């Protein structure tokens, strides 16, 4: 198998004696003709995948949950597994942190602190807020679990209505009826043509004044131009870990707009990532040695 860095190779120790781990940053031809498991770089994976055409690959194990556009980069017949189980907890932590920061005005207090200014303000609670959670997969359920102690009125929404583990999940077709009563909207969905601009001018206009839109999914879920109009008017607020475009240009109007808090796509970038990624790779190695199918395969297989 190959991994992109010597650091990741070292973290994988100890490994079974029959497994050879080679460091391949995927910026050059493959080190072997046959590679059972390829772990591409964490970022800029699309460019790296072009080098797979010169190798016979059993599995590509990505380091991110998202896999938009990957199918077009993979050689035909090569299965791809995403990093489910690696980033959900960290992304959920960030989502809750962004909500608390904006609701309780922690971002403004931080700026006041830099000026040495004691500037108390009356703030919005998270308790008793009606929270619309768009997406109830791994990240969505992790957010729901972390919000439970905060005494919110949680309304999960997914592609179809269903009851799951005693929770009623609304279908996305119900969104027009749900938005007018939402205090906070959290987006965790993947970026696809079906979800592109899911939150646009009409949806933003349907939200009550002062609503908070939180995006930890993909930037394309929100119509950025419509969002700019609503936040610059002071009608709604936003907390964004992902944007469209991304990175957000230095001169973009979302920067510095009151009521907008932006983090630079760091949902999974925490100390939890590396050990969880190592655990996933170890499981994939065990599946391979046992003759079992790999987990998390989202393309091919």
N, C-alpha and C positions, 0 to 999 in steps of 0.2 A: 504494500500500500504506500501511498505518498501523502505527505502533509506539506503545507506551504512554508512552514518556518521550523527552525531548529528548536525553538521554544516549545512549540506544540509537540514535537517529537519527544522532547525530554519529559513533558508532562504525561505522556502516554505510558511511560515506564512504571512498573514492569509490564511487559507484554508476553504472550506465549512465544516459546522458542521458535516455533515454525513460522512466525510472522516477521517479515522484513519491512522496516519502515524507512523510507527514503524521503529526504527533504527535496521537494520540487515546487518552487514558487510559481511555476506555470508561466514563465516568461521566455521559455526556450523549449525545444523538442523534448518529449518525455524520456525519462531515464531508462525505461523498459518498454518492450513491445507489449507485454501483457501486464496490466495493473488491476488487481482485484478491487481495491477501493481507492478512489482519488478524493482527497479533501482539498477543495480550491481555497484561495485566499478569502478572508472574511468580506472584504470590500472589493469592488471592481471585478467581480467574478465573471461577468459576461466576456470581457476581453481575454481572460485566462482560458475560458472553455474552448477557444478556437484551436488550442494546442492538442485537444483530445483526438483530433482527426487522425493523428499519426500513431494512436495506441489502441489496443483492444482493452476496453474498460468494463469491469463488472458492475461497478456502482460509483456514482458521483454523490458524495455526501456533503451537501451545502452546510454553511454555518449560519444561515439566516432562516427565519420562518417563511418570508416572502420568496416567491419564485416567478414573479412576473417577467416575461420575456426570455426565460431560461430555455424553454422548449425549442425556440428558434436557434439557440446557440449550440445545442447539443447535437453530436452526431446521431444519426438514425439508430434507434434500438438501444441507446445507452440509458439505463434508468437513473433517475435523480431522486434523492431523498432530501427533504428539508430538515431544519433543526428544531422540529417540534420537541418540547420538553426543555429546551435550552433557555429561551428568552421570555417565556410567558410571565414568570414571577417578576423579573426586573422591569418589564414593560408595564405590568400592573402597578408596581411600586411608583413608577414615574407618573402614570396617569393619576393616581391618587395624590401624589405630591404636587402636580400641576394644579389640580382642582383646589387643594387646600391653599396653595400659594396665592391663587387668584381670589378665591372666596374670602380668605382671611387677610388679603392684601400684603402678604409677606414680601412680594416683589417691591412694593412701594416702601415698606419699612426698611428693606435692604438699601434702597437708594437713599432714603433719609439718613440711614446710619452712616453712609459714606460721607454725608455732609455734616455729620455730628448733630443731627437735628432730631429732637424728641417730638414725634408727630403722630399722636394717637388718632385713630379713625374708627368709626363704627363700621363693622364689616358684615358680610353675609356668612351665614353658617353653612356647613355641609349637612348637619342634622336637619331632618324634616324636609329636605329638598327632594323634588321629584326628578329622578335621574333616568334618562332614556339611554340605554346601552345598546348601540347598534353593532351587532356582531356577538355571537355567543359561542365562539369556538374556544381555543385554548386561552388566548389573551382575554377574551370577554369573560369567561368563567373565572379566571384568576382575578380580574378586577372586581367582579361581583362578590367573590369571597372576601376580598379586602374591604369592600364597602359595607359589608354586613354589620360590623360593629358601630358604624357611624350613624345608624338609625335613619337611613334614607328610604324613600319610596322608590324602589328599583323596578324599572320596566324594561326587561330584555326584549330585543328585537332581532330576528334572524330571517333567513330567506323564506321560511315557511313557519306558520303557527304550529305549535306543538306543546305538550306537557312533558317535562323532563325532570326527573328526580324531585317531583313535587313543585316544580316551578313552571308557571305558565309563560311561554315565550310567544310573543306576538309576531305575526308575519310582516314582512317589509311592506306589503300592500296596505297595512294599517297606519303607516307613517303619517299620512296627512291628518288623521284624527288624533294622533298622539303628540305631535309637535306643539300645538297651542298650549298644552298644559305642562310642558317640560321646562324645568328650571336649569337643568344641565343636560347636555347631549354629549355622549362619549362615542367616538367612532373608532372601531378596532378592525374594520373590514379590510380585506385585501384589495389591491388596485386592479380592477378588470374593466372591460368595456361596460359590463353590467352595472358596476358601482361608480363609474366616472361621473362626477358632479352630482352624486346622490343628494348632496346638500347644495342646492343652488339658490337663486334669487327667491323663488316661491317658498322654499322650505325655510330659509332664513327669515323671510317676512312673516312666516307663520309662527315663529317663536315669540314668546312674550318679551317685553322690554326687560333688559337686564339679564337675559339668559346667557349661559356660558357654553360655548362650543369647544370641546376638547378632542383633538385628533392625534391618536397614536397609531393609526392604521397606515394609510398612504395619503400623500398630499392631494392626489387627484380626486379623492372623495368629495372635496369641497371646491366649488367654483370660487377661485381666489378673488376675481374681480368683484363678485357679489359680496364676498366676505369683507373686502376692503370698504365697500360702500357702507355696510352696516356697522362695522366697528369704528370707522372714522366719524360716523354720525353719532357715536356713543350709544347706539341702541342696544347692541349686544356686545359680549366680551368673547375672547378666544384664548385658548391655551394650546399651542401647537408644537408637537415634536416632529411633525412632518409637514412639508409645504409643497406647493406647486407654483413656481419652479423650485427646485432644490439642487444645490443650496440656494437660499433666498438671497438675491442680489443686494449689495450694500445699500443701494438707493431705494429699495422697495418700500412702499408706504406702510407696510405692516410693522416695520422697525420703528420703535419709539411711539407707537400709537397707544394712548392710554387704554387700559383694559385688555391689552394683548401681551401675552407672555410666550416667548418662543425658546425652545431648546433645540439644539442642532442634531436631530435624529439620533438620540442616544438612548432610546428605550431599552435596548438589550445590552448596552455598553456599561456593564457593572462587574464587580468581582465575582458575581454568580456565574458569568458566562463560561469562563475557562474550565472550571471543574465539571460543569454540566455538559459542555461540549466533549470533554474527555470521556465522561461516562457514556455518552451516546456513541462515540467511536468505539469504545470497548464493547458495547452491546452489539454493534454492527460486526465487529471482528468475531464475537462469539457466535452470532447467527451464521456467519460465513463458515466457520470451522465446524459447526454442527450440521451444515447442509440445510439451514433454515432460510426462508426468505428474509430480506432486510426489513426493518421498520421504517415508517415515515416516507415510503416511496410515493411521490406525487406526480411523477412523469415517467412513463414507460413501465417496465416491470411486468 
